[in-house]
Amino acid sequence: MNFFDKNDIGNIKIEPTILDKLIDSVSFSLLIGYWFYDLIIFSKLPETIPSHFNLLGTPDGFHSKKYLFILPLITTTIFAMIEYK
């Protein structure tokens, strides 16, 4: 007797609870806020911004302000992969 059926693997349906939906909504709202914040401050930043600081707090690495969008892009990608498998 085979306990597991190969054709039935991964067909478990779990309905999200109200808490799951709330957490998803808050996460999505924060993600949208993250993008809006970056878009709002983008024009106010200098062309080169510090990207790394030494132990004394002195900047020792610099990048273009366009690098500001890398973290929201990674965050959005991870969020989409988790939410929309």
Steps between C-alpha positions, in 0.01 A plus 500: 500500500642836393411770752588792269361538151743670260215663311360668813815678617457877538122511467430610855283811507539723804270798525665816637368623833398858573838553668679374186303741285571786742874429499500482119315831475735674744804356320372615162421848639850531645650391168302764311602757761863397456480569124320833548755613758788418266331680212430808712853540640676403175492852355621651829814286526841596361620308194748297712395360837700312768443125492743373763638639825809401700503437876537871572190587297693657214370412153751290307282372216291699255245417229267675263161582646349253252621220729229615742252287304688169530367413846132575420538300179640199689230537767225512236641193326513299822149615598362396161671162517355431843149630431450373145674164497 
